[in-house]
Structure formats: C-alpha cells, structure tokens
Amino acid sequence: MADDRSREARSATMRRVRSRDTSCEMKLRSSLHRRGLRYSLKRKLPGSPDVVFVRAKVAVFVDGCFWHGCPEHCRRPSSNEGYWEKKIAGNMARDERVTRELAELGWRVVRIWEHEVAASAARCAARVERVVRGAEKRRR
C-alpha cells in the first residue's frame, strides 16, 4: 500500500512518535506499581531500559511492534522499502546487542512487545514480577 501522505507530512508525523513514556510503558508501569514493585526510570545502562530494578539487576524494555520488528504485527511501509528494511533490521540487531551487553554486566533483561501490554498489562507485570522476585532471592 502506497503512502497517502507527502514526504514532508510523513516526516512530521514520524517526528512526533514518542520514544519515552508511551501509553504502553505507562500501562505497564502502573501495573507494576499496583503490584508493589518500585522501579527506576533513568539509569545509565546500555539501551536505556524503560524500567529498571536496580537491586535485582533487572532491565525491562517495552518494544514497539513497528520499530522493533514484531513478527506478528510489524508491517513495513511499501514506500521507501529499502530504508525501512534497513532501519528495522538495525533496530533488531541493536536490541540483540544491548541484551547481550546487559547480560554480560550481570543484568537480567525482560523484553515485552507493545501488543502484549495492550492485551494485558497485568499479565506482563506478573511476568516482570516473577523475574524480579526470583532475582532478589538469588542475590540474598
């Protein structure tokens, strides 16, 4: 499907896409907080995780389906295909590298797709809680 917007209009739209505090991130954080989990948001770690549990050394990323190449939901634009293929493949490679770097530093990494949070933020928070509580037990 061809883009129905001019190059300038599409560029303006893409510039407005948020990279932090997205609605899915906010839903997940709210669910984590309701479960009594306290987290940090701004830590200087590879990849800038969306949620960080410092004591447990758990880093959580909420990956957008489009930007991170979700196998179920990523639909690449038909205009400028080469650009988008390279961009999304680069994002996926960076995600793998960041996960590896954090693991080498002793961190556990949880990656959650935005569609998972949209379907059930509570289920995603439960998954994060299991990892955090397990990591806390091992660190004692």
Sequence and secondary structure as in RCSB ss.txt:
>XXXX:A:sequence
MADDRSREARSATMRRVRSRDTSCEMKLRSSLHRRGLRYSLKRKLPGSPDVVFVRAKVAVFVDGCFWHGCPEHCR
RPSSNEGYWEKKIAGNMARDERVTRELAELGWRVVRIWEHEVAASAARCAARVERVVRGAEKRRR
>XXXX:A:secstr
   SS HHHHHHHHHT  SSS HHHHHHHHHHHHTT   BS    TT  SEEETTTTEEEEEE TTTTT TTT  
  STTHHHHHHHHHHHHHHHHHHHHHHHHTT EEEEEEHHHHHH HHHHHHHHHHHHHHHHHHH 
